[in-house]
Amino acid sequence: MNDFATDGGVLASPGERKDKVVHTRFGASEMAKIEGAAEKAGVTVSAFMRSLTLEGAGVRPFFTQDDRAVLGLLLSEISAVGVNLNQLHARQTGVKLAGRKRTNR
């Protein structure tokens, strides 16, 4: 099941109506900040607030598609750095890396 809408908002279960309402009061400056943040995230104010509320409750993280793409790229880069560190360590210590045939140059 996909827990995220394409706009980054958190989805209810398939077919579940979003008919429950939470009333919260904000000042004009607070609402302006919320609207700006929602616009910047590319989601509706409702999806933005729902995602933040669920994130605060430890239910689901608030990541947009762009956020997940960036995190995926970072994970790839960190993995590559890890491979390089393992190779450097193996060269320094003469330890054979598992699954690789070591050649001396």
Secondary structure as UniProt FT lines:
FT   TURN            6..7
FT   TURN            14..15
FT   HELIX           28..41
FT   HELIX           45..56
FT   TURN            57..58
FT   HELIX           65..93
FT   TURN            98..99
//
